[in-house]
Amino acid sequence: MEAKKAASDVLAAVQVMEHARKACANLKPLDTPMSEAELRERARMIDTVVRTRKLLQLIQNRADDLEGALARFKQRREAMRA
């Protein structure tokens, strides 16, 4: 069940990143004057991207840890069979 949750978390994070990529393509250049609302929206978008990247990194780290644990388990199992 946890694998399904991890997969759905990854898909959600990727969707957020894709949405952010599309939204960033439409941003005004930094040297263009912006309203308070535009500045807030830009800040919110940057915050979302940063948090999503951190989440994806955490998920990747967890996947790496689990892969290492599985490799160690398989080695122990083979050693016990020998």
RALIN-V901517 format. One record per residue. N is the residue number from 1. RES is the residue in one small letter. D_LAST is the distance of its C-alpha to the last C-alpha in whole Angstrom. Layout:
BEGIN
n=(N N)
res=(RES RES)
d_last=(D_LAST D_LAST)
END
This chain:
BEGIN
n=(1 2 3 4 5 6 7 8 9 10 11 12 13 14 15 16 17 18 19 20 21 22 23 24 25 26 27 28 29 30 31 32 33 34 35 36 37 38 39 40 41 42 43 44 45 46 47 48 49 50 51 52 53 54 55 56 57 58 59 60 61 62 63 64 65 66 67 68 69 70 71 72 73 74 75 76 77 78 79 80 81 82)
res=(m e a k k a a s d v l a a v q v m e h a r k a c a n l k p l d t p m s e a e l r e r a r m i d t v v r t r k l l q l i q n r a d d l e g a l a r f k q r r e a m r a)
d_last=(32 32 31 34 36 35 35 39 39 39 41 44 43 43 46 48 47 49 52 52 52 55 57 57 58 61 62 65 65 65 68 70 71 69 71 69 67 66 65 63 61 60 59 57 55 54 53 51 49 48 47 45 44 42 41 39 38 36 35 33 32 30 29 27 26 24 23 21 20 18 17 15 14 12 11 10 9 6 5 6 4 0)
END
